[in-house]
Amino acid sequence: MSSWILFLAVFLACVVEAVEALTIVLAAGTSRHWGSAVQGTVAPR
């Protein structure tokens, strides 16, 4: 049972991080140009 709890906790943490990343991209796109937000999203690391 504890493995399901761990899976759920990790899944929810990933969802929170994805929403946070999406919020940052949307904020950059609305405050600047959408082109720079998209370039920053797809740029290699």
N, C-alpha and C positions, 0 to 999 in steps of 0.2 A: 504493500500500500504506500510506503514512503517514496517509492520510485515515481508513482503518479503525482504525488505532491511536489516532488522536485521538478518533474516535467512541467507541471502547471506553473510553478513559480518561474522557471526559466522562460517558458512561453510568454507569460505575462510581462516579464521584464523586456523581452524582445519586442513585444507589441508597443510598450511604452517608448522604447528607444526609436522605433520606426515612426511613431507619431511625432516624437520630438524632432527627428530629422526632417520630416515632412513640413512641420511648422517652420523650421529654420529656412527651408527652401522657399516656402510660400512668402515668408517675410522678406527674404532677399529679392524675390521676384516682384513683389508689389512696391517695395521701397526703391529698388534700382530697376534695371532692365531685366526682362525675362531671359534674355540671351546669356547674361553673365551668371544667372542662377542655374541655368541648364548646363553651362560650361563647367561650373564648379561641381555640379552633381555628377557629371560623367567623366570628369578629369581623372586620369590615372594617379594613383598614390605613390 
